[in-house]
Amino acid sequence: MKNIEQFFSKLLDNLSEYLANRKGLVPLIGAGLVVLNLILDLTAPATFFSSTDLLLQLGVIVAILGFLLARAL
């Protein structure tokens, strides 16, 4: 159990260190998901992703969390 806690602690430390220097990366990934959803809607309107707008919703959530994370770091 202690091994798993140390692994996640180290993972979070490394992730926060990486994202502290790249504050716009997570919102950019979210915007990319939104654009990818638009492209899928225009090219393949009968797929699961375009009918549920899964990438759009995921992209908006990732972008908002990215802005909040950038503000905190």
Backbone as a ProteinNet text record, in pm:
[ID]
protein_1_A
[PRIMARY]
MKNIEQFFSKLLDNLSEYLANRKGLVPLIGAGLVVLNLILDLTAPATFFSSTDLLLQLGVIVAILGFLLARAL
[TERTIARY]
82.8	0	87	195.2	284.1	354.2	380.7	443.6	354.9	224.9	130.4	119	116.3	108	231.8	347	470	470.3	419.9	413.5	324.2	203.5	111.1	162.1	227.3	285.2	393.3	479.5	585.3	527.2	422.7	357.2	294.9	226	166.2	271.8	380.9	490	548.7	574.3	630.5	532	404.6	303.7	287.7	284.5	271.9	396.2	512.2	637	634.1	585.7	579.8	479.1	361.4	256.5	280.5	361.7	390.2	463.7	546.4	620.3	541.9	433.8	353.4	207.3	176.1	42.9	-67.7	-37.4	-139.8	-160	-89.7	-97.2	-232.7	-284.6	-411.6	-529	-540.2	-647.3	-632.3	-509.7	-487	-533.1	-511.9	-561.1	-714.1	-776	-922.3	-975.2	-909.9	-951.6	-932	-827.2	-804.6	-914.5	-962.2	-1072.2	-1201	-1225.2	-1343.1	-1333.7	-1216.7	-1197.3	-1209	-1155	-1166.5	-1312.6	-1391.9	-1534.3	-1602.1	-1566	-1622.5	-1586.8	-1462.9	-1419.4	-1494.3	-1511.9	-1585.6	-1732.3	-1791	-1930.3	-1946.3	-1850.2	-1860.5	-1830	-1740.1	-1697.4	-1773.6	-1807.7	-1873.6	-1989	-2104.1	-2213	-2283.5	-2254.4	-2327.2	-2245.8	-2135.9	-2054.6	-2101.1	-2051.6	-2086.4	-2039.6	-1919	-1863	-1941.6	-1986.4	-2059	-2203.2	-2263.5	-2402.6	-2413.9	-2313	-2317.7	-2241.2	-2162.5	-2075.8	-1984.1	-1936.2	-1849.9	-1721.4	-1657.9	-1532.1	-1553.3	-1668.8	-1700.6	-1713.5	-1788.8	-1808.8	-1679.2	-1604.5	-1476.9	-1378.3	-1376.9	-1287.4	-1318.3	-1445.4	-1482.9	-1443.8	-1466.7	-1430.1	-1278.7	-1203	-1056.5	-1005.3	-1063.6	-1019.5	-1047.9	-1165.9	-1198.6	-1107.1	-1086.7	-993.3	-851.2	-813.4	-681.2	-663.2	-766.2	-757.3	-749.6	-828.1	-823.6	-687.6	-634.1	-505.2	-392.7	-400.4	-299.1	-302.6	-420.7	-433.6	-373.3	-393.7	-343.5	-191.7	-135.1	9	78.2
-118.8	0	124.8	120.6	235.8	258.7	150.6	160.7	236.6	207.5	273.4	420.7	452.2	592.1	669.6	609.8	675.9	695.3	596.6	608	724.1	733.3	840.1	976.2	979.5	1104.5	1154.5	1064.3	1100.6	1139.4	1067.4	1098.5	1238.9	1272.9	1405.2	1514.7	1488.1	1585.8	1611.1	1504.8	1519.5	1588.9	1553.9	1615	1763.6	1800.3	1941.8	2020.1	1959.3	2023	2046.5	1947.9	1958.1	2064.8	2063.8	2157.1	2298.5	2315.9	2450.3	2532.4	2468.9	2539.1	2550.4	2474.4	2473	2496.6	2617.2	2647.7	2639.4	2660.1	2659.2	2525.7	2424.1	2294.5	2227.2	2223.6	2153.8	2225	2359.8	2425.3	2407.3	2399.6	2377.4	2237.8	2140.3	2004.8	2005	2077.5	2087.9	2154.3	2260.5	2326.9	2234	2155.7	2059	1953.9	1910.7	1813.7	1874.7	2003.2	2070.6	2080.6	2117	2126.3	1988.2	1887.1	1751.2	1707.6	1747	1716.3	1785.2	1909.3	1980.3	1911.1	1870.3	1800.9	1669.3	1595.7	1469.3	1491.9	1600.5	1631.1	1662.4	1730.9	1770.2	1655.7	1566.8	1461.4	1330.7	1295.1	1166.6	1186.9	1235.2	1269.2	1149.6	1028.1	912.7	832.7	886.8	811.2	835.2	752.7	765.9	898.8	941.5	1064.7	1187.4	1188.4	1305.1	1306.6	1191.1	1189.2	1223	1191.9	1222.5	1348.4	1402.8	1518.7	1491.8	1371.1	1330.4	1411.5	1430.2	1504.3	1651.9	1706	1845.6	1863.7	1776.8	1787.3	1762.3	1662.5	1633.3	1748.2	1807	1918.8	2040.4	2071	2185.9	2162	2043.2	2011.2	2018.4	1963.1	1965.5	2109	2191.3	2330.1	2408.9	2390.5	2462.5	2418.6	2288.1	2239.6	2288.1	2299.4	2349.6	2495	2577.7	2717.2	2728.1	2645.7	2648.3	2599	2498.1	2444.6	2545.3	2612.9	2712.5	2827.7	2863.4	2970.7	2927.5	2802	2752.6	2735.2	2699.8	2677.3	2808.3
0	0	0	74.2	82.1	-51.7	-124	-254.8	-353.5	-350.7	-440.5	-405.9	-277.1	-234	-277.8	-266.4	-310.3	-461.4	-534.8	-680.1	-721.6	-663.3	-700.4	-654.1	-539.6	-492.1	-587.4	-628.3	-722.6	-858	-902.1	-1028.6	-1025.3	-917.8	-905.1	-897.8	-828	-821.8	-959.8	-1033.6	-1168	-1262.1	-1251.8	-1337.5	-1308	-1182.4	-1148.2	-1187.9	-1175.9	-1220.1	-1370.1	-1445.5	-1591.7	-1634.7	-1572.7	-1612.3	-1562.7	-1460.3	-1410.2	-1514.6	-1594.6	-1699.3	-1829	-1842.2	-1965.4	-1929.7	-1885.9	-1833.9	-1938.1	-2064	-2166.6	-2234.4	-2191.8	-2260	-2242.7	-2122.6	-2098.3	-2166.9	-2157.6	-2234.3	-2385.2	-2433.1	-2575.4	-2617.1	-2532.3	-2559.8	-2562.4	-2469.6	-2468.5	-2594.5	-2638.7	-2762.4	-2882	-2880.1	-2987.4	-2993.8	-2877.4	-2875	-2931.6	-2902.7	-2956.3	-3108.6	-3158.6	-3303.2	-3367.6	-3303.6	-3355.7	-3362.3	-3263.5	-3266.1	-3384.3	-3411.8	-3526	-3656.7	-3669.4	-3791.3	-3808	-3699.3	-3707.4	-3741.5	-3689.4	-3722.9	-3870.8	-3927.8	-4068.3	-4163.5	-4123.8	-4215.7	-4198.1	-4075.8	-4050.8	-3953	-4000	-3908.1	-3843.3	-3883.8	-3830.6	-3729.3	-3678.3	-3583.7	-3440.3	-3351.3	-3209.5	-3152.4	-3189.4	-3134.7	-3178.5	-3302.6	-3350.5	-3301.8	-3284	-3238.2	-3089.7	-3011.2	-2868.1	-2830.9	-2923.6	-2896.8	-2776.9	-2768.9	-2658.8	-2655.1	-2769.1	-2771.9	-2740.2	-2779.3	-2747.1	-2596.5	-2533.8	-2389.7	-2313.7	-2356.2	-2292.2	-2311.5	-2429.9	-2458.5	-2374.4	-2356.1	-2273.5	-2128.3	-2078.5	-1940	-1921.5	-2014.9	-2005.7	-2012.1	-2099.9	-2112.1	-1984.4	-1926.8	-1802.2	-1689.6	-1676.4	-1573.6	-1598.5	-1724.8	-1758	-1717.4	-1740	-1698	-1546	-1475.9	-1329.1	-1277.9	-1341.3	-1301.7	-1330.1	-1442.1	-1475.2	-1376	-1332.2	-1233	-1098.7	-1062	-934	-935	-1050.3	-1057.2	-1080.8
[MASK]
+++++++++++++++++++++++++++++++++++++++++++++++++++++++++++++++++++++++++

